[in-house]
Amino acid sequence: MASTEGVRKVLVLDFGGQYAQLIARRVRECRVYSELIPYDTPVEQIRAANPAGLILSGGPRSVNEPDAPTLDPLVFELGVPVLGICYGLQLMAKLKGGRVGRLESAEYGGATVSVVERGRLFEGLPADMACWMSHGDSVLEAPAGFVVTAQSDLLPVAAMEDREAGIYGVQFHPEVRHTAYGQELLKNFLYRICDIAPTWTPVSIIEEAVRRIQAEVGGERIVCGLSGGVDSAVAALLTYKAVGDQLTCIFVDHGFMRKNEGEEVEATFRRHFHVPLIHVRAKERFLSKLAGVTEPERKRKIIGEEFIRTFEEESRKLGKARFLVQGTLYSDVIESGTREAAKIKSHHNVGGLPEDVDFDLVEPLRMLFKDEVRVVGAELGLPESIVWRQPFPGPGLAIRIIGEVDEERLQILQEADFVLLDEIKRAGLYRQIWQSFAVLPAIRSVGVMGDERTYAYPIVVRAVTSDDAMTADWARLPHDLLERISNRIINEVPGVNRVVLDISSKPPSTIEWE
Ligand code: XMP
């Protein structure tokens, strides 16, 4: 758990449900700070974190299985209100002496739930509500001392509570949008039952982060690798706000950024924020290292390695810095315990940590989700072009140039990519699409321009929709937009005579080509 003294928080105990993370996000949307913790976190640790409320998430198991995840019953004795959702409800029913079992069938999808006893949880909500259900077991009988507060055609106990003890439970999922008044129900729990005020705002996040950075860094020097993306930008600005000129940002520009992007990042930071910044223009260095290299993993390794060496050289010139700012997000923190996926590509996070460099880490975004980072970035005054920038791989355009990377091919791709993004933006699709970019394959084809035969490169248009880059689908771009993209690229970019569209999803393809 993060040390967030002074911030009133709600802890979500994760029983493995698919919506556990979503619960934490919904609570945060109510402007209440929330963290996800493992269901078996020792009760003393929970007490020490001083939560203002606890939520038990759903989970895939049955509470009647012998080794099903359970809860230390002392959690109910902490004097902190508890809301159980789905498995959380069933577990509290079982632990308190109620009966949990199978009804005739499992229930997945929408259902109407009727409030039979309003209480504080359902205050101000309609008597009948459309709710989202996703459960195998159900509470058949509420424990003694509990009042059934809602039912449905199928469920004798759709919600129950022991008001005296501050224990509440619902079978449906208030965190899912299909539950019409789910957010209102969560607000009732947070504001009325836990008595928390909605004070966790972008301004308070910034103030808290600044205080923490100041406490961590003291009077020491600190460096930050800027990448042009929103995470490293927000991390840098928060740090600058905290420790001013003790921070130096190092922007290693490998030359594989999009057209004009390197200069734009520099201008933004110098003009608007006056952040001390070293802009290392290292295109020649990276190009020479990549000469003759065509194998994708080798390219990635070389760029990653060269990046680290450049970063080290620059930070050494500054004298010894003790700290390094890192843009780690909360989703990385949550995932890091379980991330065992097979390595498909060796990712290189340019804004991130050179692994073998000796720094203490400062991670101001450790407790924030990506969308929260964007809100904080906007509040700090970052321009939209950075706040809403589509994800961009660390090795940049070098892994979108198939085969050898050289100056000529880099320029072709930069120009084509610029036209493509310009058209996507004009069509108002830039934010809706997860990523949209051009790829330059290592083949040429015959065309005719004017009366001349051409033998030139094609450009591949790649545009995908996605929630998290783990899976993706190709974006159905309107045909007239594709026509404009194709016409403009062929007319405006010398060296290109054909445009093709990538219509593959991930899996089995990946988003990038290398
Ligand atoms: P793939 O191609 O594996 O990409 O489907 C998934 C997401 O990761 C981005 N990507 C990277 N991001 N450093 C990064 O920070 C990298 O080396 C890197 N390689 C790919 C890619 O753009 C997509 O969003």
Residues whose N, C-alpha, C, O or C-beta is under 5 A from the ligand:
A	BS01	XMP	S346 H347 H348 N349 P391 F392 P393 G394 P395 A469 T510 I511 E512
